[in-house]
Amino acid sequence: MSEQQVSFEGELKSLLKTGKVIFGAKRAIKYIKLNKVKMVIVASTLRGDLKQDILHYAKLSNVPVYEYKGSGWDLGTLCGKPFMISTISIIDEGDSKILDIIKER
């Protein structure tokens, strides 16, 4: 696993403890339109039409989108949830440096 991946996962855990996030693709689109999202993380397995919508609205709103290489199940496990998570919208990054990691890409 690359160093980038390790730091992303570490920062994601920090984000979940100290920040505010919203799960789900449809809610992500809604919150992007409302201009309340700082960044969106999408799983590589997100359905194509939803991914296109998120990318479209994120581009219009200048919201960065990070494509997580793993599946929705991997992202769910990483978040400590017993279900698939296709999309994480970051409302507040808390103490995490996750926004910086994305800017470095």
N, C-alpha and C positions, 0 to 999 in steps of 0.2 A: 504494500500500500504506500502511495507517495506521501510525502510530507504535507503537501497541500490537502490531501484527503483527510489525513489525521487532524490537521488544524481545523478544517471545515467541520468535521464531526464534533470536535471538542467545543468549538464556538457555537455549534447548533445546540449542544447540551446546555451551555451557559445561557444561550438565548432563551431556551425553554424554561430555565429556572428563574431568570431575572427580567425577561422581556415580555412582550405581548404579541401573540401570534393568532392567526385564524387558519384553520384547516379547511381544505376543500376548494375545488376549481371554480365552482359557480359563485361561491362567496368571494373568492379572490377577484373575479371579474367585477362583481358588485362594488367591492371596496376600492379597486383600482379606479373605477369610474367616479367614485366619491372622493378621490384624491387622498385616501387615508393610509396608503401603503408605501413603505420605504423600499421594499424589495420583495420579490416573489421567488420561491424555490419550487421548481417543478421536477417530479420524478421522470425518469426516462421513459416510463411506461404509460405516461398520461395520454389519454385518447387524442388523436390528431386534431379533431375539430376544436376541442377545448384548448389544446395547446396553442393553436392558431389564434383563437379569440384572446387568450391571455397575452400572447406576444403582441398582437395588434393593439390592444388597449394599453398595455404597458409602454409600448413605443410612443403612443399618443400622449401618455401622461409622464413620459421620461422616467419610468420605473425600471430599474435593472432586473433582469430575470436570470437566475442561475439554474442551469440544468444539472440536477443531481444524477450521477451516472448509474445509480442503482434503481431498483424497481420501487413501486409504491409500497410493497411489503417491507423492503429494506428500510425505506424512510420511516414507515410506521414503527418498525422495531427500534430504529435509532431514536425515535421520539418516546419510546417506552409505551407504545400503544399496541393493543392486540388486534389492530386492524390496519388495512392499507391506507396510506396517506399519499395522495397524488400531488398535492399542492400545499405549500405553507406560505402564507402572506405575513410579512413582518410589519407590524404596526409600530412597535417600539423595540429596539434592539437590546434594551437593558444594559447589562455590563458586558455583553459579548462584543467581539470585534468582527462579527460576521460580515458586516457591510464592507470593511476594509479588505477582507479576503477576496470578496467578489471584485472589488476595484482592481486588485492586482492581476486578475486574469487577463 
